[in-house]
Amino acid sequence: MKFKNVLIVVKDIERSRRFYHDLFGLEMILDNDGNMILTEGLVLQEEKYWTEFLGREIVPENNSCELYFEESNIEGFIEKLEKYYPDVKYVNRLMTHSWGQKVIRFYDPDGNLIEVGTPV
């Protein structure tokens, strides 16, 4: 068995594609009408399809998981984040853990939690 992808639910797939491209450089591999595969194994699925499949409500900002990215120039990343997405909702601004790693946490436009940290 091989783990292939992580799927997140989004309201506007094009807005989310732009967000992940602008900030993380992810490119679209496949657009399957409401289900889009990006590089690095991230899959975006429109909320209307997910709700139909599950028959349950989507809970944004549920804080039960996060997408984790590493960036050695985290200050430069934060400048880009604030330039392109000045209204982003932060969980925590830049902080340093006791082991020396710098991290920032925020939500994407659909309430999916993202952490960006310096390599450990």
Secondary structure, 3 states (H helix, E strand, C coil): CCCCCEEEEECCHHHHHHHHHHHHCCCEEEECCCEEEEHHHEEEEEHHHHHHHHCCCCCCCCCCCCEEEECCCHHHHHHHHHHHCCCCCEEEEEEECCCCCEEEEEECCCCCEEEEECCC
